[in-house]
Amino acid sequence: MLGSRTISFLFLFATIFSAVHGCPPSDRAALLAFKAALSEPYIGIFNSWKGNDCCHGWYGVQCDPVHRRVADINLHGISEEPIFQKAHRTGYMTGKISPEICKLSWLSSLTVAEWKGISGSIPACITSLPFLRHIDLTGNKISGELPADIGRLSRLVLLHVADNQIAGQIPRSLTNLTSLAHLDLRNNLIQGTIPSDIGKMKKLSRALLSRNRLQGLIPDSFSAIYRLLVLDLSFNRLSGSIPASLGKMSVLATLNLDGNNLSGTMPASLISSRISSLNVSRNAIEGPIPDAFGPSSYFTVLDLSYNKLKGSLPKSIGSASYIGHLDVSHNHLCGRIPAGPPFDHLDSSSFFANDCLCGKPLKPCR
């Protein structure tokens, strides 16, 4: 039989081992409160959330290896993991994100994405988590507004809240996120204007704001974001002219302004830029297509359709090194369509509904 001193030693050892190698009771309690606010009836991803050590075997939970604190919650409703494959379905979850999650003071990454049925708002207290780097809440039914103090998350690199029902305005503090690289607010109900000082976000590489209710001007300060690779402002209510400075950006490859109320003339800088996918369709842009093409012009997509463009197709367009898809339909263009590339591989839909364009692939010129 074991002596009392041995039993005491083993108990002390077990206590120390649990404290060092397991998650603290406060983190476990916060996770269980987070779980209690959600319901996932089909796959059973929360079935593993049992026992005292939330750092081992709890689906989607990872702990910091040094401090043994919960650092990552990764719950994605569309996954190739065995638990989803075995169920032969994607996930569906209802409920809300409990403010209890804010008690996970070492949390670095929060992904609760593509569950379709999660509603409620983003807890405002989330801005008090000092180590938070990733927030991905894409593909739910989250409503309310973005937290006003979101700019406090100085380490935030990724903010994805696309495909929800988030309303209100873009918080002024958002531009304080100077470490943010990926911003995805697509397909929400966000209104108001884009912050004029968005150029402060120097590390931004993708700014995806399409399919909201944004209005006002496109800030010229976008051009100060030297790492910006993709800018998508399509299907909003933006007005005014397109800033010429966007065409002078060194790495911008995709610019999508489709479906707004933009007016004025087409900046020549966009044609001579390094942009490879340019879409300004469905606006009210006037004047001629700038005669600014050259050997450095390389467009996989150039969509100028559904505007008020006039004049003829520019002569320099034949000098472009490549134009994969060209659409100038539904404008007021006239004159002969040039022969040769890039026109020889395009069909009539690229030129349809202009005032008096002619030549192959349209009717012959007289």
N, C-alpha and C positions, 0 to 999 in steps of 0.2 A: 504494500500500500504506500501511496505517496504521503509524505509528511506535510504538516501544515505549512512549513516554511517553503517547501517545494511548490505546493499549490499556490501560495501567495506569489512566488516568483513567476510561475507560469501565467497567472492572471495578469500580473504587471507587464510581462512580456507581450501577452496578447493585446493588452490595452495600448502599449507603445506601438506595436506592429500595425494595429488598426489605425492609430493616429497618423503614422508615418506613411502607410501604404494605401489607406482608404480615403474616401472623400470625407470632409468634415460634416457633421450632422446638419449644420446650417445650409450647406449646399444641397444635401439630399432633400431636406425639407422644402427648399425653394423649387427643386425639380418636381417633387411630388405635387406641390401646389400648382405649378405650371401644367402638369399633366391633368390635374383635376378639372381644369377649365376647358379641356379639350375632349373630343370624342372621336375615336377612330375605330369604326365597327367592323371593318372587313379584313384587314391584313394582320392586325395584332402587333403593331410595332412597339406598343407600350408593355407587352407581356413580359419583356425582359427587365422592366424597371422594378426590380424587387431585390431585397437584400440590403445590407448596410453599406456596401461599397459601390457607390454610383460611378466610380472610375473604371470599373471592370464589368463588362458584359451588359451594360445598359445601352440599348440600341441608340446610335446617333449621338452619344455623349463621349467626350474626350476630356481628359484632365491635363493640366500642366505637369510635366514629368518631375519638375523640381519641387513645386509648392503643393502638388496634389490637390489643386483646386480646379473646379469645372471651368474649362477654357473654351470649349466648342460644343455647340448644339447644332447638329446637321440632320435635319428632317426634311427630306425632299419627296414629294408625292409622286414624282415620276423618276423611277430608279431602275437600274439593271441589277440590283442586289438580289441575292437568292430569295429573301423573304417576299419580295414583290413577284419574282418569277414563279415561285411556288403557288402564290395566290392567283396567278394569271390575270392580274389587273393592276391598274395604277391606284394610287391612294385617294381617299376622300375623307376629309376631316372637317368637323364643325367645332363651334366654340369660339373662344377668343384667346388672345395672348395675355396672360395674367401679369399684372404689375409685380408679382412675386419674383419674376425673373430678374428684376433689378437688384435682388439680394445676392445674385451671383457676381460678386465684385471683381472677379478675375476673368469674366467672360470676354473673349476676344472675337468670337464668330457666332452669329445667330442666323441660321438658315431654317426657315419654316415656309417652304415654297411649294407652289403647285398643288395645293390641297383643295382648292375650289370653294370650300364652304366655310373657311375661317373668317369671322366677321369681327365687329368691334373696332376699336382704334388702336393705334400704336401707343403703348404706355409712355407718357411724357417722361417718366423717371428713367427711361433708357438712356437719356443724355447724361446721366450721372455715372455711367460705367466707363471708367478712365482708360481701359485697355481695349475697348471695342474697335475692331478694324473692319469687320464685314457685317453688313445687314442685308439679308436677302429674304424678302417677304413676297416675292413675285407670285401671281396667279392665285389670289384668294378673293375674299369679298371685304377686305379691310376698308373701313370708311374713316370719317374724322379728318383731321389735318395732320400734316407732318409736324412733329414737335417743334415749337417755336425756338427752343434752345439747342437745336441739333448741331449748331456750330460749335458747341462745347466739345464735341467728339474729335479732338485734335488728331487722333491716330486713324480716323476712319479712311479707308482706302476704297471701299466698295459700298454703294447704296443702291440697291435694286428693290423697287416697290411697284414695278410695272403690273398692269392687268389687275387692278383693284378698283376701289371706288373712293379713292382719296380726293378730298375737295380742299377748299381754301386756297391760299396763295403760297407761292414758294417763300419759305421763311427768309427774312433778311439775313439771318445768321448763317444761312447755307454757304455763303461765299467765304466764311471763315474756315471752311474745310479745305485747307491748303494742301493736305496730303491726299485728297480724294482723286482717284484715277478713273473710276467707272461710276457714272450717274445715270440711272435708268428710271425715269418717271412715266414711261409711256402708258397710254390707255388708262387714264384716270379722269378726274373731273376738276383738275387744278386750273385755277383762273388767275386773273391779274397779269402783271407784267413780269418779264424775265429781269432779274436784278441787273442794274446797269453796271455794277462792279463785278460781274461774274469773271472778268479777266483776272481777278485775284487768285483764282483756282489754277495755279500754274501747272499742276501735275495732271490735270484732267486730260484723258486720252479719248474718252467716249462720253458724249453728252446727248442722251436720248430723251427728248421731251415731247415726242409726237402724240397726236390724238388726245389732246387736252383742250382747254378753253383759254389758252394764253392769248393775250392781246398786246397791243402797243408795238413798239419798234424792236427790231433785232439789235441788241447792244453791239456797238462797234468794238467793245472791249473783248469780245470773243477772240479777236485777232491777237490779243496779248497772250493767249494760251498756246505756247509754242509746241506743246506736245499733242495738241488736239488732232486726232486722226479721223473721227467720225462725229458729225454734227447733224442731228435729225430733229428738225422743228416742224415737220409736216403735219398737216391737218390740225391746225390751230386757227386763231383769228388774228394773226400778226398782220400789221399794216406798215405803210411807209416803203422806203426803197431798200434794196439789198445793199448792205455796206460793201463798198469796193475793196475794203481791207481784207475781206474773207478770201479773196482770190490771191492775196499776197502771203498767205500762211505757208510755212515751209513744209509741213507734213500732212496737211488736211487732204484726205483722199476721198471722203464721201461727204457730200453736202446735199441734204434733202429738205427742200422748202415747199414741197408739193402741198396744194390745198390750203392756201392762206389768202390774204387780201393784199398782197404785196403789189406795189405799183412802181412807177418810174421806169427808167431804161435799164437794160441789161449791162452790168459792169463788164467792160472789156477784160478786166483782170481775171474774171472767172473763166474766160475762154483760154487765156494764155497761162493759166495756173497749173499746179500739179494735181488738181482734183481729177480723179478718174471716173467717179460716179457723181454726176450733177443732175439734179431733178428740181426744176422750178415750175413744173406743170401746175395748171389750175390756179393761176393768179391773174393779175391785170397788168402785166409788164408790157410796155409799149416800145415803139421805136424799132430800129433795125437790129438784126443779130450782129454783134460786133465782128468786124473783119479782122480778127486778131488770132486766127489759128496759125500754127507753125509746126515744125518738126517735133517740138516738145509736147504738143497737144496729144494726149493719149486718153481716150474716153471709152471705158467699157459701156457706160450709159450716158447719153446726153439727151435729156427729155425737156423740151421747151414747149410742149403742147398746151393747148387751151389757155392762150394768152392773147395779147393784142399786138403781136409783132407784125411789122410792115417791112416793105422793101423786098429785096431779092436774097437768095442764099449767098452768103459771102464767098468771094472767089478764093480766099485763102483756105477754105475748108478742105480743099483737095490736098493741101500740104500737111495736114494732120498725119501723124505717124500711125494712128489707129482710131477708128470709131466703130465700136461693136454694135451698139443699138442707138439709133438716132430717131427722134420723134419730134417733128415740128408741125404736126397736124393741128387743125382748129386754131389757125391764126389768120392773118391777112397778108400772107406772102404772095409775091408775084414773080414771074420770070421763068427762065429755063432751069430745070434740074440738071446740074453738070453730069457728064458721063464719067465713068471710071470710079475708083474707090473714093470714099466709102459708099457711094450711091449704088454701085452695081449689085450689092447683095441685099438691098432693102426693098420691101414691097410697098404697095400703094398706101397702106395704113400709116406709114411714116409721114406722108405728105397730104393726107386726106383733109378736105374741108378748109382749103385756103382760097383766097380770092381768084388767083389766076396763075398758079403754078402749072407748068406743063413739061412734057418730056418723060421719058421712061423713068419709073414704072407707071406714070399717069398718061393721059392722052397726049398724042404728038403736038408739038407747038406748030402754029400756023405761020 
